Amino acid sequence: MVSALLAVGCTVLCSFRGSKYDWFTSLYEESAGAQARLICLPYNCGSQKDLDSVLEYVYDTLKLDVDFCFPFAALSENGRGCGDVDSKSELAHRIMLTNVIKLVGQIKSCKADRHIVGKVCTMVVPLSPNRGDFGFDGLYSESKLGLASLFQKWSSEGLEDYISIVGANIGWTRGTGLMSANNQVSPGVEAAGMRTFTVKEMAFNLMVLLHPDVVAVAQL
């Protein structure tokens, strides 16, 4: 997704860890189109302080505004049943639900405080067809079900002038860190008639959600 956005000249901001420096450098060199920028920020998605700092940097230091946002950070909770929910599950829940909802509200506040009207941020929130079907994945399904509340909060909390919400119901994607433990059974799943996706296939599907027609529908 970052590669595709860079190719069309976007300014892309990514959460960043030091060990990924060479990877981001190569990604930019291979993908960047005219006027594209890649800005990497140290951002722990479980930290309220980091959330505040990143938005302050975007709006006050860079003097930019957020047009599209993909809050896709996730933390695997494999092996945790209902009786095994622990501090890692609670951290994952904060990353995948609590701080996503906070991010929506704080981007709205950043726009409202600066009187940025008529320039709506499209938030693509990662939903899942897994509503407890897999089992033993901690609070993963609860976090995805919780994000669906944003569809109602969009109107009930008056987000419409600043934020639009698009729910991406993401299918079984092979090769991601979150699904790595399930890669070995994906051929059997495919043989049973269920579709799974490569990372690039799912990225293409997600990029389609940024088409102007989809964005316009979401804003209404």
Buried (B, 14 or more C-beta within 10 A) or exposed (E): BBBBBBBEEBBBBBBBEEEEEEEBEEBBEEBBEEEBBBBBBEBBBBBEEBBEBBBEBBBEEBEBBBEBBBBBBBBBBBEBEEEEBEEBBBBBBBBBBBBBBBBBBBBBEBBEEEEBEEEBBBBBBBBBEBEEEBEEBBBBBBBBBBBEEBEEBBEEEEBBBBBBBBBBEBBBBBBBEBBEEBEEEBEEBEEEEEEBBEEEBBBEBBBEBBEEEBBEEBEE
